[in-house]
Amino acid sequence: MTFQHTGAYATSTGIPAPRARARTRRRGSAVPVLRDLRERGGRGPRVLSFGGGDLVVVSGLPGSGKSTLMRRTAEGMAIDSQDARERWEARLPRFLPYAVYRPLARIAHYAGLRRALRSGRSVVVHDCGTQSWVRGWLAREARRRGRALHLVLLDVTPAAAREGQRDRGRGVSGYAFARHRRAVARLLTSVESGRLPRGCASATLLDRPAAGALMRIAFRDGS
């Protein structure tokens, strides 16, 4: 299935995505595309392909599998806040809690993202869901370079996300997780109703089986 007006398409087994919807925001604007690939038992697309120079933001609850998905599928430049955290963890004593050096890890993450965006290449970016200003930043950058911003949203239950945190041996506090739950729930509700975040040309909804079936997030110029 091909969406030429957004520069994004998915190659799959030939089964059309269920509940796919599109909505025009204003006359003369591009038509945002929503692809709902959930509830297909892993029979979803193997490749999500976007235009060269486009930006892709991967969002969802902590523990939903964003970092795993990016490391397994993202071609080109992938900017994951988890990488910045792990680099700082390797430098500091194990007994030091993450809360102490979290500001430094975040600064390093955003500095890396800024450098990646300045390169002009296609970029896949980790988004925790609570930082809507990051999506705004990416949307402005996409407009500046004349390209598109795309959202890939992982929809997993809070229980599954908590299990994912336990599996990786790293959790978030109850307060922080509640903030994430509210932010991701608002984002999911908005996307499901066809109201994509401002500046997004497309959104793709994935559950765990659909994310597991995905093999590549690719860009057509190979960047």
N, C-alpha and C positions, 0 to 999 in steps of 0.2 A: 504494500500500500504506500502511495506516494503523496506527500503534501508539498507540492512544488512552491507554493506561495510562501512557505515559511523556511524553505531550505532544509527541511527535516523529513526523514522517512525511516520506516522500520522494515527490515526484511525478516520474514517469518515463514511459517509452514504453509502460508496461504490462507489461514483462517482470519477473517477480518476481526479487528478489535471490537469487543462488545461495548456498547454504550458510548461509542465515540461521538463527540459533539464538537461543534464549532460555533463561535459567536462573534459577530462584528461589533466592535465597540463604537465606532463612529464612521460616518460615510467617508469612503476613500482610504480607510486604514486597512492594514493587513488583518486577516481573519485569524484570531488565535485558535489553535487546535488543541483539543483535549483527547488524549488516547488513554482509555481505561483498560489496562491489561491484567486486571485482577480476576480472580476466580476462574482461571483457565487451567489450573492444575499443572502448571509448568509447560504448557503448550504455547507459550507466547513467543515473541520475536527473539531471534538469536543476536540480532544486531540492531542498535539504534544509531542511525547515521545522520550527521548534521553537516551544514555547509562549512567550508573552510573559513576560519576566523570567527566562527560562532562561539558563544560561551554557554556552558552547561553547568547548572547548579544542582547538586544532589542534596536533598533535604529529608529529614525524618527524625524520629526520636533517638536519643542516645541509646545505643544497643540495637538499633533497627537493622544495622548492616551496611551503613553508608561507606565506611572505610573499606570493608571487605569487598563491596561491589566495585569501588573505584580502583582498588589495587588489582582486581581480577580482570576488569573490563576496559578501563580508560586508556585510550591511545593518546599520545602526545603529552601535554603538560597537565599534571594532576596536582592540585594544591589542597592538601588535607591538613586541617588543624591538628589532627592526631599525630602527624609526623613531627610538627613543631613541639608538641608536648613530650613525645618520646625522646627527642634530641635533648631537651632540658633535663628530663629524668636521668638520662645517661651521664650527665655532667655533675649532678648533685647527689648528696647523700640520700640513701634509701629512706631514712627516717623522716625526711623533710616532706611535709604534706603538700599536695599539689596546689592548695589554696595559696600557699606562700609565694610560689613563683608563677602562678597562673597569668598575672598581668604581663610578665616577660614572655611567656609562651605565646600569648595572644599577639603581642607586638611583633614577635618574630613571624607569626603566621601571616599577619596583614602586610608586613613588609615583603614577605615572599610573594604574596598575592599581587601586590603592587608591581613588583618586578616582572611577574609573569604577564600581567596585563600590558605593561609597557612594551613587551616583546612583540605584540601584535599577533601572536599565535593563538590557535584555538586552546581553550583552557577548560578543564573540568574542576569544579570547586566544591568542597565540602561546606555544607550549611547546616548549622545546628537547629535551625527553625525559629530561634528566638531573635536573631539579628536581622530584622527586616531591612535595616539600612544597608546591609551587605548586598542584598538583592537589588536595592536601589542603585548602589555603586556599580554593580555589574550591568544593570540596564542602561545606565548612562554611558558606560564604556562601550557597550554593544552599539548604541546609537552613534557614538562618536566615530567608531570605525565602520559604520554602515553595515553592520551585521546584526545577528539576532541573539537573544537570550532565551534559553530553554530550561524548563524546570523538570527534574526527575524526582518524584516524591514517593518515598517508601512508606507504605501503609501497613504497619504491624500493630498488634495489640500492646498495651502497656506491659502486660505480663510477659509477652514474648520479648519485648525490649529489655525488661529487667533480667530475663534469662540470658539475653545476649551480653549484658553487662557482666553478669557472673561468669560467663564462659571466657570472656577476655580478661577477667580478674581486675576489672576497674569499673567502679560504679559512680553514680552521682548522688548527691544528698536528696532526701525526700523533697525538700523545698525546691531545689533546682529542677528535679524531675517533674514536679507539679507545674513549674513555669514552662518547661518544654512541652508537657502534655497540652496545656492550654494553647500555646502558640501553634503547635502542629495541628491540633484539632481545628483551630480557626482557619489555618491555611488549607487543610483538607476539605473542610466544609465549603470554603470559597471556591476552590478548584472544582469540586464535584458539581457545583451549581453553574459552572462555566465562567466564573469571575476569576480569571487568572491574575496573578500579581502584576502590578503595573510594569509594563515594559517587556513582559514575557510573550514570546511568539507562540510557544507551545508548552504543554505540560503532559507528562507521562506518569500515570499512577501504576505502581508496582506493589504486589504483595510478595511474601517470601518466595513462593514457587516461581513467580514471574521473574523476580530478581535472580533466582538461581538458574533460570533458563538462559538468561542474557549472557552472551559471550563477549560482546564488544560494544563500547561506546566509541564510535569512530567519526572522523571528519573526512570529507571527501577529497580534501587536498593533502591528506596524510599528515597534517600538522597537529 
